[in-house]
Every structure is written in C-alpha cells, then in structure tokens.
C-alpha cells in the first residue's frame, strides 16, 4: 500500500514565515485554514493551525475566490500596519520637503494623528533616520542643488531652510566636504590627487583629497573613468599622483587582488547621515561573508528601510573600500553593482577563496 503524500504546507518555505509570524512577509502571500474557513496574513497572532489544514495563496483575492473569508484578528483584507505606517511616513516626508522651514516633531506627529514619541519611532523604523535627520538631509540636498546652480551662498543658505547662516557654517565642511564657496565653484580651490591603473578587474582610478581617499572606480575604459572623476569634481584641481600617492594606488590595487591584506588608508566619505550608517555597517562585514539588504537594515536599527539601504549601496563611490559588493538578495542571488555584476561575482569568489 502506498504511503500518504507528505503535506506540502510544512515543506513550503512560506510556512517558516507563518510560524515566526513574520510581518515582513505580509503582502507577499496569505494562507487559509480549511478547518475554520478563514484566511490570514503571515503575521496573524492567532494560534497556529496544523500544517495539513493550511494552504497558501498569492493574494487575498485568490483566497476569497477559493471560498475563504478574512480573519477578524489580522484583517488581511485591509492594509497591514506596515503599509499604514509607510503611507503615514510618506505623507510626513512630503510635508517636510514642501515646508519652507523644517516642521517640528509635534506638528508632524499631530498631522499623522500620533503622539510625538510614537511618530518618532514609526518614522525611524520606516526610513532608518529620525524626522530631524531626514529634514537635515533634505535641507542639505536643497542647499547643494542651489549652490550647483550658482545661487549666492547666503541666499542658498536661507532658501534651504537654515534659520541662521551661523548654524550652517558650523556644519559646512561636514555637510559639503568643503567650504560652501568652494562647493559653489564646483570644487574650485580643492586639490584632488589621482592615478589611473590596471588591475585584474580592468581599469581602476583612485583619487584622494587632503582628508583621504574620496573616489575609487572600476571599469573597462580608463578615459570614461577619468571623465566620471572630472564630472564629480568639475572645477577641482586634478593633479597626477606623486610618489606617495603612487604607493596609495599600489595599496588599493593590492587590496583588490588580496582582500585579506586590508586597506589601512584614510577615507574621505561624503554622504548623508543615513548613507554613512549603511556604509559603516558594510565596512564591518568580514571578508568572505555576504549579507542581505534586509540584514544591513536590521543592523543599523531600521528594519523596514531595505530600499533606502539599496539606494545607499548604489550611491557608494568608493569601490571595495566600502564593500557594497558583499550585499546580496535574501535568496543569495547577486543583485546590481555599480561597477558590473561580473566584477561583483569575481570579488566575492576571490574573497571566499581567501
């Protein structure tokens, strides 16, 4: 007599999300229970059904069509808490971006219908930064855009939402990486040393300011890499590397070829507060290991900011020094890479062997 077929629900990887009541799985599928006639979202707090009574559905509409009704506890036919929070935070972000002056925490919380404490927690969970940090980052973007368009420094400061110019000048070099007038001039008066070379991954350009390495890029065309550097610092003084810088270049190339050698050189890292948190988390990933975007989001205390983490990885301009190539999808598959997926694959294989 043939044995009964194994139950598919317990063998389905989605069952683990149900057992863990994982809210991150909400919106990706629902499950129905034949003994109760209801369907639930993965995070449903109800007592777990036996797996032989469970079936999975791609969406609520499929479960309804199969004759199941929505659970009254988790309400899978309504937006999830995460979706509600995301919509709420999106509205708050638009409010920040359109205001002449950054709105207070109390004003944002009141508009969202939450207490300031609760709103602060929800906003940080979704975006990875506090409302103040988000407002500061947006203000910085407005200032940079205005300066690049040639607006007078004083006008750009007030138009961006700074209450006083003194407040801005206290943070100018940290925010822009250089003085405001220098930034307005496209990096004029800034001296950038650089060198072009070859490594096993193709052409490589390495550049440094007085503070440290500020640009590392990989590619097939050396001229394209140089143009990319010039476009980033259009009016900076680009100077061919001297003997000391050639030694830095050799160190970077050696690090590409042998990751375990380390890169004991100073970095001039320029980015928003959120980007810098992501990049620091990436630098803490050991050679030979990989992490998912979701894991990096959890490590920086912003588990719902997975897309923002991916954006920070894409904005990285220091190849290998900030190892965004060590970030993969949840299923282990390679995702995009600024300098080519083939190079990412080679880097990971080389690090795994090391």
C-alpha positions as CSV (number, residue, x, y, z in Angstrom):
1,X,0.0,0.0,0.0
2,X,1.4,3.4,-0.9
3,X,2.3,5.9,1.8
4,X,0.2,9.1,2.0
5,X,1.9,12.0,0.3
6,X,3.8,14.4,2.6
7,X,1.9,17.6,3.5
8,X,3.1,20.4,1.2
9,X,2.4,23.3,3.7
10,X,5.0,22.2,6.2
11,X,7.5,21.7,3.4
12,X,6.8,25.1,1.8
13,X,9.4,27.9,2.8
14,X,6.4,30.2,3.5
15,X,5.4,28.0,6.4
16,X,8.5,29.3,8.4
17,X,7.2,32.8,8.0
18,X,3.9,31.8,9.4
19,X,5.4,30.0,12.3
20,X,7.6,33.1,13.0
21,X,4.6,35.5,12.5
22,X,7.0,37.5,10.4
23,X,5.5,40.9,9.5
24,X,8.0,41.3,6.7
25,X,6.1,38.5,4.8
26,X,2.8,40.4,5.0
27,X,1.7,41.4,1.5
28,X,3.7,38.6,-0.2
29,X,1.1,35.9,0.4
30,X,-1.8,34.8,2.6
31,X,-2.7,31.4,4.0
32,X,-6.1,29.7,4.5
33,X,-7.2,27.2,7.2
34,X,-9.6,24.5,5.9
35,X,-11.0,23.8,9.4
36,X,-12.0,27.4,10.2
37,X,-12.7,28.7,6.7
38,X,-10.7,31.8,7.1
39,X,-7.5,33.2,5.5
40,X,-4.8,35.2,7.4
41,X,-1.8,37.3,6.8
42,X,1.6,35.6,7.8
43,X,1.9,37.7,10.9
44,X,-1.5,36.7,12.3
45,X,-1.4,36.4,16.1
46,X,-3.9,33.6,16.2
47,X,-3.0,30.1,17.3
48,X,-1.2,28.2,14.6
49,X,-3.3,25.6,12.6
50,X,-2.0,22.2,11.9
51,X,0.0,22.3,8.6
52,X,-2.1,19.7,7.0
53,X,-5.1,22.1,7.2
54,X,-3.1,25.0,5.6
55,X,-3.0,26.2,2.0
56,X,-1.1,29.2,0.6
57,X,-2.5,31.9,-1.8
58,X,-0.7,34.6,-3.7
59,X,-3.1,37.2,-2.6
60,X,-6.4,37.9,-0.7
61,X,-8.4,37.8,-3.9
62,X,-7.3,34.2,-4.5
63,X,-8.3,33.1,-1.0
64,X,-11.7,34.8,-1.4
65,X,-12.2,33.1,-4.7
66,X,-11.4,29.7,-3.1
67,X,-14.3,30.4,-0.6
68,X,-12.4,31.6,2.5
69,X,-13.3,34.7,4.5
70,X,-10.9,37.2,6.1
71,X,-9.6,36.6,9.6
72,X,-11.2,39.0,12.1
73,X,-7.9,39.3,14.1
74,X,-5.3,40.1,11.5
75,X,-7.8,41.6,8.9
76,X,-5.8,40.5,5.8
77,X,-8.3,42.3,3.5
78,X,-7.1,45.7,4.9
79,X,-3.7,47.4,4.7
80,X,-1.2,46.0,7.1
81,X,0.2,48.0,9.9
82,X,3.5,48.2,8.0
83,X,1.6,49.5,4.9
84,X,-0.3,52.1,7.0
85,X,3.0,53.2,8.6
86,X,4.7,53.5,5.2
87,X,1.8,55.7,3.9
88,X,1.9,57.8,7.0
89,X,5.6,58.4,6.8
90,X,5.4,59.1,3.1
91,X,3.0,61.9,3.8
92,X,5.2,63.2,6.5
93,X,8.2,63.2,4.2
94,X,6.3,65.2,1.6
95,X,5.3,67.7,4.3
96,X,9.0,68.1,5.3
97,X,10.1,68.5,1.7
98,X,7.5,71.2,0.8
99,X,7.8,73.3,4.0
100,X,9.9,76.5,4.0
101,X,11.2,75.6,7.4
102,X,11.5,72.1,8.9
103,X,8.3,71.3,10.7
104,X,8.6,70.5,14.4
105,X,8.2,66.9,15.7
106,X,4.9,67.9,17.4
107,X,3.5,69.3,14.2
108,X,4.4,66.2,12.2
109,X,3.0,63.9,14.8
110,X,-0.2,65.9,15.1
111,X,-0.8,65.7,11.3
112,X,-0.2,61.9,11.5
113,X,-2.6,61.5,14.4
114,X,0.1,60.0,16.7
115,X,1.9,61.1,19.8
116,X,5.3,62.6,19.2
117,X,7.0,59.6,20.8
118,X,5.1,57.0,18.7
119,X,5.5,59.0,15.5
120,X,9.3,59.3,16.1
121,X,9.5,55.5,16.5
122,X,7.4,54.8,13.4
123,X,9.3,57.3,11.2
124,X,12.7,55.9,12.2
125,X,11.6,52.3,11.7
126,X,10.4,53.1,8.1
127,X,13.1,55.4,6.9
128,X,16.1,54.4,9.1
129,X,16.6,58.0,10.3
130,X,14.8,60.4,12.7
131,X,12.5,63.1,11.4
132,X,15.1,65.7,12.2
133,X,17.9,63.8,10.3
134,X,15.6,63.4,7.3
135,X,14.8,67.1,7.4
136,X,18.5,67.9,7.7
137,X,19.3,65.7,4.7
138,X,16.6,67.3,2.6
139,X,17.8,70.7,3.6
140,X,21.4,69.7,2.6
141,X,20.1,68.5,-0.8
142,X,18.3,71.8,-1.4
143,X,21.5,73.7,-0.5
144,X,23.7,71.6,-2.8
145,X,21.3,72.0,-5.7
146,X,21.2,75.8,-5.2
147,X,25.0,76.1,-5.0
148,X,25.5,74.0,-8.1
149,X,23.1,76.3,-9.9
150,X,25.3,79.3,-8.9
151,X,23.0,80.8,-6.3
152,X,24.7,83.1,-3.9
153,X,25.9,81.3,-0.8
154,X,23.9,83.5,1.6
155,X,20.7,83.1,-0.5
156,X,21.2,79.4,-0.8
157,X,21.5,79.0,3.0
158,X,18.3,80.7,3.8
159,X,16.4,79.3,0.8
160,X,17.3,75.8,2.0
161,X,15.7,76.4,5.4
162,X,18.6,77.3,7.7
163,X,17.4,79.8,10.3
164,X,20.8,81.5,10.6
165,X,23.9,81.4,8.4
166,X,26.0,80.8,11.6
167,X,24.2,77.5,12.1
168,X,25.1,76.4,8.6
169,X,28.7,77.5,8.8
170,X,29.2,75.4,11.9
171,X,28.4,72.3,9.8
172,X,29.5,73.4,6.3
173,X,32.6,71.2,5.9
174,X,30.9,68.2,7.3
175,X,27.8,68.7,5.1
176,X,29.5,69.5,1.9
177,X,33.0,68.1,2.4
178,X,34.5,71.6,1.7
179,X,33.7,75.3,2.2
180,X,30.4,76.5,0.7
181,X,32.0,78.9,-1.7
182,X,34.4,76.1,-2.9
183,X,31.4,73.8,-3.4
184,X,29.5,76.5,-5.3
185,X,32.5,76.8,-7.6
186,X,32.4,73.1,-8.5
187,X,35.3,72.2,-6.2
188,X,37.5,75.1,-7.2
189,X,40.5,75.5,-4.9
190,X,40.2,71.8,-4.0
191,X,43.2,69.7,-4.8
192,X,42.4,66.1,-5.8
193,X,45.3,63.7,-6.4
194,X,44.5,60.8,-8.7
195,X,46.0,57.9,-10.6
196,X,44.8,55.6,-13.3
197,X,45.9,52.0,-13.4
198,X,45.1,48.4,-14.2
199,X,44.1,45.5,-12.0
200,X,42.7,42.1,-12.6
201,X,39.2,43.6,-12.8
202,X,40.1,46.1,-15.5
203,X,40.9,49.7,-15.3
204,X,40.9,51.5,-11.9
205,X,41.0,55.1,-10.9
206,X,41.9,56.2,-7.4
207,X,41.6,59.7,-6.1
208,X,42.1,61.4,-2.8
209,X,41.5,64.8,-1.2
210,X,43.5,66.2,1.7
211,X,41.3,64.1,4.0
212,X,41.8,60.7,2.4
213,X,40.6,58.5,-0.5
214,X,37.4,60.1,-1.9
215,X,36.9,58.1,-5.1
216,X,37.7,54.6,-6.3
217,X,36.1,53.3,-9.5
218,X,36.4,50.2,-11.7
219,X,35.6,49.9,-15.4
220,X,36.7,48.9,-18.9
221,X,37.5,52.3,-20.3
222,X,40.2,54.4,-18.5
223,X,39.0,57.6,-20.3
224,X,35.5,57.1,-19.1
225,X,36.7,56.6,-15.5
226,X,38.7,59.8,-15.7
227,X,35.7,61.8,-17.2
228,X,33.5,60.4,-14.3
229,X,36.0,61.8,-11.8
230,X,36.1,65.2,-13.6
231,X,32.3,65.3,-13.7
232,X,32.2,64.7,-9.9
233,X,34.7,67.5,-9.2
234,X,34.3,69.8,-12.2
235,X,36.4,72.7,-11.0
236,X,38.8,71.0,-8.6
237,X,42.5,70.9,-9.4
238,X,43.1,67.3,-10.5
239,X,46.8,66.5,-10.0
240,X,48.6,63.4,-11.1
241,X,49.7,61.3,-8.2
242,X,53.2,61.8,-6.7
243,X,55.4,59.1,-5.3
244,X,53.5,59.0,-2.1
245,X,50.2,58.7,-3.9
246,X,51.5,56.0,-6.2
247,X,52.1,54.0,-3.1
248,X,48.5,54.5,-2.1
249,X,47.4,53.4,-5.6
250,X,49.5,50.2,-5.2
251,X,47.9,49.6,-1.8
252,X,44.4,49.9,-3.3
253,X,45.2,47.6,-6.2
254,X,46.8,45.1,-3.7
255,X,43.6,45.2,-1.7
256,X,41.6,44.4,-4.8
257,X,43.8,41.4,-5.6
258,X,44.2,40.2,-2.0
259,X,41.2,41.3,0.2
260,X,42.6,40.0,3.4
261,X,45.6,42.4,3.2
262,X,43.2,45.1,4.4
263,X,43.1,48.8,3.4
264,X,44.8,50.9,6.1
265,X,44.3,54.2,4.4
266,X,42.2,57.2,5.4
267,X,38.8,57.7,3.7
268,X,37.1,60.9,2.8
269,X,33.5,59.6,3.0
270,X,30.8,62.1,1.8
271,X,27.2,61.3,2.2
272,X,24.0,61.8,4.2
273,X,23.8,60.6,7.8
274,X,21.8,57.5,6.7
275,X,24.2,56.7,3.9
276,X,27.2,56.9,6.3
277,X,25.5,54.5,8.7
278,X,24.9,52.0,5.9
279,X,28.5,52.3,4.7
280,X,29.9,51.9,8.1
281,X,27.8,48.7,8.5
282,X,29.2,47.4,5.2
283,X,32.8,48.0,6.4
284,X,32.1,45.8,9.3
285,X,31.1,42.8,7.1
286,X,34.1,40.4,7.3
287,X,35.9,39.4,4.2
288,X,34.5,36.2,2.8
289,X,31.0,36.8,4.1
290,X,27.8,38.3,2.5
291,X,24.8,39.9,3.9
292,X,21.3,40.8,2.6
293,X,20.0,44.4,2.2
294,X,17.4,43.4,4.9
295,X,20.2,42.3,7.3
296,X,22.1,45.6,6.9
297,X,18.8,47.5,7.5
298,X,18.4,45.5,10.8
299,X,22.0,46.2,11.8
300,X,21.5,49.9,11.6
301,X,18.3,49.7,13.5
302,X,16.0,50.4,10.5
303,X,14.5,47.0,9.5
304,X,11.9,48.5,7.2
305,X,14.4,50.7,5.3
306,X,15.6,48.0,2.9
307,X,15.1,50.1,-0.3
308,X,16.9,53.0,1.3
309,X,19.8,50.7,2.1
310,X,19.9,49.6,-1.5
311,X,20.0,53.2,-2.5
312,X,22.9,53.9,-0.2
313,X,24.8,51.0,-1.7
314,X,24.2,52.4,-5.2
315,X,25.4,55.8,-4.1
316,X,28.8,54.4,-2.9
317,X,31.7,55.9,-4.8
318,X,34.5,54.0,-3.0
319,X,34.6,50.6,-4.7
320,X,36.0,47.8,-2.5
321,X,36.9,50.2,0.3
322,X,33.2,50.4,1.2
323,X,32.4,46.8,0.2
324,X,28.9,47.1,-1.1
325,X,29.7,44.0,-3.3
326,X,29.1,41.9,-0.2
327,X,25.4,42.7,-0.2
328,X,23.2,40.1,-1.9
329,X,19.5,39.4,-2.1
330,X,17.6,37.4,0.5
331,X,17.9,34.3,-1.6
332,X,21.6,34.7,-2.0
333,X,21.3,35.8,-5.7
334,X,23.6,38.7,-6.9
335,X,21.8,42.0,-7.3
336,X,23.1,45.0,-9.3
337,X,26.5,46.5,-8.7
338,X,27.7,50.0,-9.8
339,X,30.8,48.6,-11.4
340,X,29.2,45.5,-13.0
341,X,27.8,42.2,-11.7
342,X,30.6,40.2,-13.2
343,X,33.1,42.2,-11.1
344,X,30.9,41.6,-8.1
345,X,30.9,37.9,-8.7
346,X,34.7,37.9,-9.1
347,X,35.2,39.9,-5.9
348,X,33.0,37.5,-3.9
349,X,34.7,34.4,-5.3
350,X,38.1,35.8,-4.6
351,X,37.1,36.7,-1.0
352,X,35.6,33.3,-0.5
353,X,38.8,31.6,-1.6
354,X,40.8,33.9,0.7
